[in-house]
Amino acid sequence: MAHVTGDWNPLGQVFYRKQEIYTLGWRDIDLDKFVVAAAPYGGPVALIRDETKLVRVQGSIRPVIYIYTSSGREISSIRWNSGHVIHLGWSCSEELLCVQEDGSVLVYDIFGQFKRTFSMGTEAKEMKVRDCRIFNSHQGTGLAVMTSSYRIFMVNNVDEPRIRRMADVPGLDAPPSSWVVISQDRQSRVLLARENDLYLLDHGGQYSRQLAPVSQQVEAYTEMAVSFNNKYLALFTNTGLLWIGSSDLERAYCEFDTKCPQRPKQLAWCGTGAIVGYWENILLMVGPGKDYVKYNVDSTVHLVPELDGLRILSNYSHEFLHKVPSVVECVFKIGSIEPGAMLYEASREFQNGSPKADEYIRMIQDRLTVAVDQCIQAAGCEHEPTTQRMLLRAASFGKCFLSDMNPEPFVRMCRTLRVLNSVRDFTIGIPLSCAQLEQLSMPVLIDRLVLRRQYPLAIRVCQYLKMPEAEGVSRILAHWACYKVQQTHVDDELIARSINEKLRDTPGISYSEIAAKAAECGRTELAIRLLEYEPKSAEQVPLLMKMGRDQLALAKAVDSGDTDLVYTVVMHLKEKLTLGDFLMTIRNLPTAQSLYLQYCKEQNREMLQDLYYQEDNFQESANCRVMDSYNETRMDERLRNLQQAQEAYTKARNEFAAKVTEEQVRLLKYQMRLEEELKRPYLDLSLHDTISQLTTEGNHKLAEQLRKEFKVPDKRFWWLKILTL
């Protein structure tokens, strides 16, 4: 066990250890000459030259922002051609935030591609930004800037920036000695020190003076640090006193005299159990019980606070300083008689073929379940795969003596460690701990692999964890395809074929989304090729219309058999094209034309007549006139429509319809004359009913006249008269 506990350092009642997780892959990097921004949860590292330490040269040299993985592999670089950069930082979605002196914030992805920008307000632009803080809020990633007039402006979420001005500190006419953002109780506030006075500022314009329970006289608080969970606060004074307490300043845990009044280069929390100060070549870790551990460093380092520890970046290595978990202490602490330690020894003896293994097992027979759990949990806390295997082997050995042991925790830990070891690999460079992964969640880790374009590994992880395809493999392949269409140097046909070969009929994949991405990139032909693989016409057609391929969209809509879809395209064409072009377009597709005619019958009768006229369809035109005539209330309009219908029937060579229409016109005129003479309603009665009504009323001469006018056969006339009388 000596090799496991060799790097343990006691800090009060607990132990801390500093493990090297990577030998960094970057070359000729001296962190002393760079501004460093590292994302939490094993995220990427951004570097830009520190302009305060540059040697002046002739001419102008544009600064470059370098982006590396945590293992020091270069991902991308950005040739900076904008304003003066005040601060670099990362959002919780691993977007690089570049804060400029004029208050504008430029957002880039991990590959240095510009995404968006926003401003911190007019005052920040006019007065210039002198300092900045990036923090985690309840809404996401927050940003606070201090202008040269010492006013602070804040946004709680850089994805939806809403600028809030914090309260002004009375009499603040010089730079504050230190300040920090505390995000707690769903509210972000600023704790600011003006020499030995502390002020808590909120965005409602209110401020309150705070008193830290410090036993000694303080002239100025020169440095502050808030813990990862925003519950604890550390204050460093100009006399070298380090105060550790709660972030609301109500509880003090300890005061430690560092005997160094010089302001530390960096003050950062190691998890929630210790505070680390960095001075030239020295790291000093102080616990809440005034215990301390001193580490010597041989180069400039940068401290990155994490949920459960502190990452330390140097010129050559990447280390992780953290508290030794209690379960690891139980198993590996020298002289430990915990069940986990005994089971671990039993496993080692068993592998060596020693009978002592049986003695150890008998000693913990009644606590074997606890021993197995301790070994499983300890394996999750170890970074070295060799140690993980030894602990899991011990847990597996202990399980053999238990008949009712639930295998799920063991299987789950094996899966988790296999995923963690994969992403910790130097080529990937995401040094997550088990506690960090639990906080981050597995879907977010897969998203981060996709963000890094590590598609094969992301797919293997999803398949290994047996995630649903819609949430796992399908989604990753869709991201891969969207990235593929952005490769402008590859031929459209080749990209479309490779995407189809890879995706084929994978459930949950929408080719239309991939085609939309291709269209955004200006690759219309590629988008059309990809849409050929889209099985849903409802997804194809809108995108084709958006790209201006209206005729193809209409053809696809017609082929789909979806009338609503056809109507959508037809109405779009009607608004977009001139009437002549529109009619010529739909004329080539009978289905579309017939649907449009149906629409006109219900909505636009005048257009319907125009269509029939252009098509020389006199029969339908006449039918339409007849129908329209009966919708007219004015008799002259009705007669005009019927006369036009008669002419159309004649042109259509439908003599019977033309004759009938002519007789209907004559009948209507006769009925109008009867109404004028007799003052009774006759309109819209048939010839039969008109004769019957005249007979009933005793107007036999008029009935006889009507018979002669319309040549009613004698047999029919007299039978009607008999029935009526």
Salt bridges, closest charged atoms under 4 A:
ASP32 OD1 - LYS53 NZ 3.17
GLU51 OE1 - HIS84 ND1 3.19
GLU94 OE2 - ARG448 NH1 3.27
GLU94 OE1 - ARG452 NH1 2.60
GLU95 OE2 - LYS115 NZ 2.82
GLU95 OE1 - ARG116 NH2 3.11
GLU123 OE2 - ARG151 NH1 2.94
ASP131 OD1 - ARG133 NH1 3.02
ASP159 OD1 - ARG116 NH2 2.65
ASP168 OD2 - ARG151 NE 3.55
ASP168 OD2 - ARG165 NH2 2.61
ASP197 OD2 - ARG194 NH2 3.66
ASP197 OD1 - ARG209 NH2 2.36
GLU223 OE1 - ARG263 NE 3.26
GLU280 OE1 - LYS265 NZ 2.69
GLU306 OE2 - ARG311 NE 2.78
GLU319 OE2 - LYS18 NZ 3.31
GLU329 OE2 - LYS333 NZ 3.85
GLU345 OE2 - ARG348 NH1 3.62
ASP358 OD2 - ARG362 NE 2.77
GLU382 OE2 - ARG17 NH2 3.11
GLU408 OE2 - ARG412 NH1 3.60
ASP447 OD1 - ARG475 NH1 2.63
ASP492 OD1 - ARG523 NH2 2.63
GLU493 OE2 - ARG497 NH2 3.70
GLU493 OE1 - ARG529 NH1 2.18
GLU525 OE2 - ARG549 NH2 2.80
GLU532 OE1 - LYS556 NZ 3.27
ASP550 OD1 - HIS572 NE2 3.24
ASP550 OD2 - LYS576 NZ 2.57
GLU615 OE2 - ARG587 NE 3.36
ASP628 OD1 - ARG605 NE 2.92
ASP636 OD2 - ARG634 NH2 2.73
GLU637 OE1 - ARG640 NH2 2.61
ASP684 OD1 - ARG638 NH1 2.47
GLU697 OE1 - ARG680 NH1 3.23
GLU704 OE2 - ARG707 NH2 2.48
GLU709 OE2 - ARG666 NH2 3.84
ASP714 OD1 - ARG707 NH1 2.52
